[in-house]
Amino acid sequence: MTPRSHIPFFPPDLFEADRTVLLDLLLELGLAPEQRFVLGEHTRRFERLLQESLGAADVVACGSGTSALDLALSAVDVGPGDEVVVPAFGCAPLAASVVHLGATPVFADVDPYTMVADPAEVERRITGRTKAVMPAHVFSVMADMPRFTDLARRHGVRLIEDSAVAQGAVLDGTPAGLWGEAGVFSFVQVKSFGMPGEGGVVVTRDAGIGQRVRMLRNHGQDGSRRFLHHVIGRNSRFDEIQAAFQTHRFSGLPRRLARRAAVAEYYTERFAPLAERGVRPPPAGKDGRCYYVYTVLADRRQALERHLRERGIDCHAYYPLPLPLQPAFAAFAAPGDRWPHAESAGRRALSLPVHPQLTDADVEYIADAVCAFAGD
Ligand SMILES: *Cc1c(COP(=O)(O)O)cnc(C)c1O
């Protein structure tokens, strides 16, 4: 088998196999007498499916993963005057969600190897004003949730888990999303359980938080009575056609996740000897692993990127600039504070395609190209 001449980072044919189902649903719901397009029976059924399969107390579908973070923080009463400790290396919603609530993001450095928030660094930044800590799972590795659980308990702060990329991952027997008081998943197209549109969920093991999130996503109403607003909410509703489509696609998720894991495992095996030669794969093993993207740390990142592109392999350098160094969030960075590991990760991290549409030949071709670069 020969590889494709060009290997995209995210596959363009994500929903090809389910295209007829999608078009059928569009017609079915579009022509249904109810004309119900958000927060209807399909959303409820999708929420129940996720809740039961996860063993959560509640799963609440909403407008996006970003919105899910807003809702989760809001549900544990984060507000003006509060601080929330977030990783310095990560995506903008981690900090923006905190700012949206009038609270202050406090940036903690990450582990230099796994690139997830370092519990010791998070703990060092806890003050009397800290309301919550919000670690995130990054690329292929879940944050050290046992230590964050312990830390949150000792300091009496809330624990929100940005598990947007980790749906289906399990650490020490507990699924991603259920370690925190609330967690989130994102269904934006390219995520592991992506869909053709925007959406996300808040997942929680606390029924009270679930109830609050339900109200908050729909203008503070409790679902039984319209135009009675218990709290100040927002509009973060979920689409019925997408809910029906995701319900259909859910049975294939374990197979797609298993394919991602197998590809990642193969890479890690092939790249293990490269660690001494400037290309370091993520830690081997299965516990606490998720495979949204597969990320190596390359001392000569730009050269590796060029080498792969010349061979038709798309790759991504995520988060080149740590959050506190971004113009948008610099005002929240304490003067003189530094995040050396986040900066180093921003210079060295390079993500390779790991999606389930890759053929064995593609995967081998990518691995060969990386090994050739490192002189193996
Ligand atoms: C994708 C992502 C989000 C945001 O999800 P959207 O659905 O794109 O709003 C939040 N946190 C992390 C870690 C993500 O990867």
The ligand as a Gaussian input file, in Angstrom:
#p B3LYP/6-31G(d) Opt

LIG

0 1
 C      -11.768000      22.717000      21.782000
 C      -11.462000      23.093000      23.187000
 C      -12.297000      23.948000      23.929000
 C      -13.448000      24.704000      23.308000
 O      -14.389000      23.949000      22.665000
 P      -15.263000      24.652000      21.503000
 O      -16.344000      23.649000      21.262000
 O      -14.353000      24.842000      20.333000
 O      -15.780000      25.932000      22.029000
 C      -11.983000      24.177000      25.242000
 N      -10.916000      23.616000      25.830000
 C      -10.085000      22.782000      25.154000
 C       -8.927000      22.161000      25.867000
 C      -10.320000      22.516000      23.816000
 O       -9.466000      21.746000      23.138000

